[in-house]
Amino acid sequence: MRNQKDCSSNMQHVRIGDYILIDKLVCRVESVSFTRPGRHGSSKFKIVATEVSSGKTKEMANLSSHEDVGYVARHLRTYSAIGMDEDAWILNVMDDDGDIYSFPIPDNDMGQQIRMLVADGANVRVEVRSFSAFGEPSIVSYYQEAGSVILHG
């Protein structure tokens, strides 16, 4: 059984939704298929995954279920938005202990919504996911504190 730290494990332990490294890039597993060992060979595995940063599809095919796959530890934390630098697309946030951090605002529809809400003075909470092998944390969802209605997830 894997723990939350970075580790490697056999391909036969990979499950849909796991985060693994393919070509040194963090990817989320979308499908896993394998063939049973036959008379003339061992089982074969194929993993299809989506790269986290770009959304591109990656594939990994191996001839053996005993080859190792690098797992990636991931962390999800929630912060309160306290301001932003609109020119640099940087969101300033504070955690529950009062520590202040800055994260890049995504350049997509979710990022536009966050910018609009923070500019209007709304109480916005953001969820930030970081990957130990990836380095760069990213905002993955947000919601308004009033009523705690999830706007995007």
Solvent accessible surface area in square Angstrom, and as a share of the most:
residue,aa,sasa,rsa
1,M,243,1.08
2,R,78,0.28
3,N,101,0.52
4,Q,138,0.61
5,K,148,0.63
6,D,76,0.39
7,C,45,0.27
8,S,65,0.42
9,S,18,0.12
10,N,39,0.20
11,M,0,0.00
12,Q,76,0.34
13,H,81,0.36
14,V,2,0.01
15,R,139,0.51
16,I,118,0.60
17,G,16,0.15
18,D,17,0.09
19,Y,15,0.06
20,I,0,0.00
21,L,57,0.28
22,I,5,0.02
23,D,108,0.56
24,K,187,0.79
25,L,60,0.30
26,V,2,0.01
27,C,0,0.00
28,R,97,0.35
29,V,0,0.00
30,E,73,0.33
31,S,46,0.30
32,V,44,0.25
33,S,60,0.39
34,F,115,0.48
35,T,77,0.45
36,R,193,0.71
37,P,93,0.59
38,G,53,0.51
39,R,222,0.81
40,H,173,0.77
41,G,39,0.37
42,S,64,0.41
43,S,16,0.11
44,K,94,0.40
45,F,17,0.07
46,K,84,0.36
47,I,0,0.00
48,V,35,0.20
49,A,0,0.00
50,T,39,0.22
51,E,15,0.07
52,V,51,0.30
53,S,71,0.46
54,S,62,0.40
55,G,47,0.45
56,K,134,0.57
57,T,92,0.54
58,K,46,0.20
59,E,104,0.47
60,M,40,0.18
61,A,79,0.61
62,N,29,0.15
63,L,125,0.62
64,S,28,0.18
65,S,10,0.07
66,H,132,0.59
67,E,75,0.33
68,D,94,0.49
69,V,1,0.01
70,G,25,0.25
71,Y,14,0.05
72,V,8,0.04
73,A,9,0.07
74,R,100,0.36
75,H,97,0.43
76,L,89,0.44
77,R,110,0.40
78,T,42,0.24
79,Y,11,0.04
80,S,25,0.16
81,A,19,0.15
82,I,84,0.43
83,G,22,0.21
84,M,38,0.17
85,D,65,0.34
86,E,86,0.39
87,D,141,0.73
88,A,56,0.43
89,W,64,0.22
90,I,52,0.26
91,L,0,0.00
92,N,45,0.23
93,V,0,0.00
94,M,71,0.32
95,D,9,0.05
96,D,124,0.64
97,D,122,0.63
98,G,39,0.38
99,D,73,0.38
100,I,112,0.57
101,Y,81,0.31
102,S,66,0.43
103,F,16,0.07
104,P,55,0.35
105,I,8,0.04
106,P,27,0.17
107,D,128,0.66
108,N,79,0.40
109,D,119,0.62
110,M,11,0.05
111,G,0,0.00
112,Q,92,0.41
113,Q,77,0.34
114,I,0,0.00
115,R,44,0.16
116,M,101,0.45
117,L,23,0.11
118,V,22,0.13
119,A,66,0.51
120,D,113,0.58
121,G,61,0.58
122,A,27,0.21
123,N,98,0.50
124,V,2,0.01
125,R,35,0.13
126,V,0,0.00
127,E,48,0.21
128,V,6,0.03
129,R,59,0.22
130,S,32,0.20
131,F,6,0.02
132,S,59,0.38
133,A,53,0.41
134,F,64,0.27
135,G,61,0.58
136,E,104,0.46
137,P,34,0.21
138,S,43,0.28
139,I,8,0.04
140,V,45,0.26
141,S,10,0.06
142,Y,6,0.02
143,Y,47,0.18
144,Q,54,0.24
145,E,71,0.32
146,A,83,0.64
147,G,69,0.66
148,S,74,0.48
149,V,92,0.53
150,I,125,0.63
151,L,84,0.42
152,H,77,0.34
153,G,85,0.82
